[in-house]
Amino acid sequence: MEKFAVILVILVALWMLLRLLMTPIKWGWKLLIHGLGGVGCLWLLNFLSSWTGICFPINPVTALISGGLGVPGIALLAMVQMFL
C-alpha cells in the first residue's frame, strides 16, 4: 500500500510539472499564430492603401497589436498614426 501511495505522489508531481512546463509553450504558439494573423491583416490593409489612404508599418509590435486585439487594435493603430 505504501508503494502505491509513493507511486501515486510521484505521478501527480510529474503531471503537475509537465503542465507547468507546457503553459509557456502554449502561450508561445498562441502569440505566434496571432502575430501571423496580424501580419496578414496589415499586409491586406497596406495592399488596399490606395483606397484607404492609410499605410501601416509591418513590425512585430504592430503585428501583435492587430493580431491580438483584432479590429479594435487596427483602429488603435490608425488613431496613433493620425495623431503622430
N, C-alpha and C positions, 0 to 999 in steps of 0.2 A: 504494500500500500504506500509506503514511503517513496519507493522508486517511482510510482505513478505520479505522486504529487510533485516530485522533483522534475520529472519529465514534463509535466503539465506547466509548471512555472517557467521552465526553460523555453518551451514552445510559445507561451504567451509573451515572454520577454523578446524572443526573436521576432514574433509577429509585430509587436509594438515598435521595435527598432526598424523593421522593414517599412512599416507605414510612415514612420518619422523620416526615413531617408527618401521615400518616394514622393513626398509632398513637394519639395523644391523642383523635382523633375517635372511633375505635372504642371507646376506654375510656369516653368521654362517653356514647355510645349505650348501652353495657352498663350503666353506672351509672344512666341514666335508666330503662331497662327494669326493672332490679332494684328501683329505688325505687318505680316504679309498681306492681310486684307486691307490694311490702311494704305500700304504702298499701291495696291491695285486701285483703290478708290482715288487716291491722289493722282495717279497716272491718268485715270479716266477724266478727272476734272481738269487736269492740265491739257489733255487732248482736246477737251471742249472749251478751252480758254478763249478761243476766238469768239465764242458766243457769250460766255460769261464775263470775260474781261479780268478774271482773277487767276493768277498763276501761283500755285503753292510750291515751295521748295520741298523736295523729297529727301528727308533725312530721318534718322531713327526716332527723333523726338516727335516730329510731325506725323510720322507713320504710326507710332504708338498712340498718339492723341486721337487721330482719326480712326484707327482700328479699335481702340479701347472704348471710346465714347460714342463712336458712330456719327450720325448726322449732327448731334449737338457739338461734337468735337470739331467737325468740319466748320460749323457755324462759328465756333470759338476761334478757330484759326483765321477765318475770314475777318472777324471783328478785330483781332490782333493785327492783322495785316493792314486793315483800313486805318487804324489809329497809329501805327508806327510809320 
